[in-house]
Amino acid sequence: MRNAFADEVTKLSMDDSRIVLLSGDIGNKLFDKFKEQSGKNFFNCGVAEANMMGVAAGMALSGLRPIIYTITPFTTTRCYEQIRVDACYHNVPVIIVGTGSGFTYAELGPTHHSCEDLAIMRVLPNMTVLAPADEVELRQCLRAALKQKGPVYIRIGKKGEAVTAKKNDHFEIGESITVREGSDVCLISTGILLPIVMKAAENLSSQGVSARVESFHTVKPLDEKTINDVFSRYPVVAVAEEHSRVGGLGGSIAEWLARQAPMKGGLITFGADDEFMHEVGSQNYARKKYGLTKENIAQQVLAAYQTRST
């Protein structure tokens, strides 16, 4: 996904000289083509993320379109005060890109895990929060983000993410994409878990349960129209995200659901527990530990569907 980001931002900069790329001392070779084309618009700000955020906000106030890029926990938690005060309070168009989201860097330990970012970013006034599933959605997110008048956070993976085929290429911030039609249950995915959620839907289908799959590339603003539709139609709605079950998309939907009159659908959330993962292991190890597998998602949804259908 990071290669697609570098390619897309390079293409976009060809048509918009206001685009400025700021890196937190990573991806130097990744952005060689950008530097060849727009070298004066590339700044390696070093391991000084708070300063980088302040610089970006100043650039935005001066009419430029800065894009910040570094590893997710360092572009969110490390410079949260500057995001809140410099970008959100002034409502300036800074695009914050966090790479290696969730457990992508699982083997490097909790310092490099990012299971809180959706929660802390979505509570900020004026902030738009995006979590593309693959490089296709990432390119769409970048183009849409550049049209926004305020700050945007884009949460991406690292590399090798599978591209999920979709029915159409229509993309709007705040509108989820129906990836698979289904009549019995609905599975909602945000970010890079979409391939696993699709496999969970296939698993359910093999057991006679038809599962609809929605890709929520936008965490904020919440697609309330689709949420209202699925909770009105399906007895079970499951949300899966490589993020804490506290405060992420599942939490946002639970908050919405609590404000409504009783609805048909019951909510199940899949995500990391409210803890730091101290074990050292791969991304797949972390996903298995917290039940973010096609088998567990399908099993839990099937059990809930059977309970609510009797």
Summary of the structure (lengths in Angstrom):
residues: 310
radius of gyration: 19.2
end to end distance: 43.0
largest distance: 64.8
contacts: 1119
relative contact order: 0.12
helix: 42%
strand: 21%
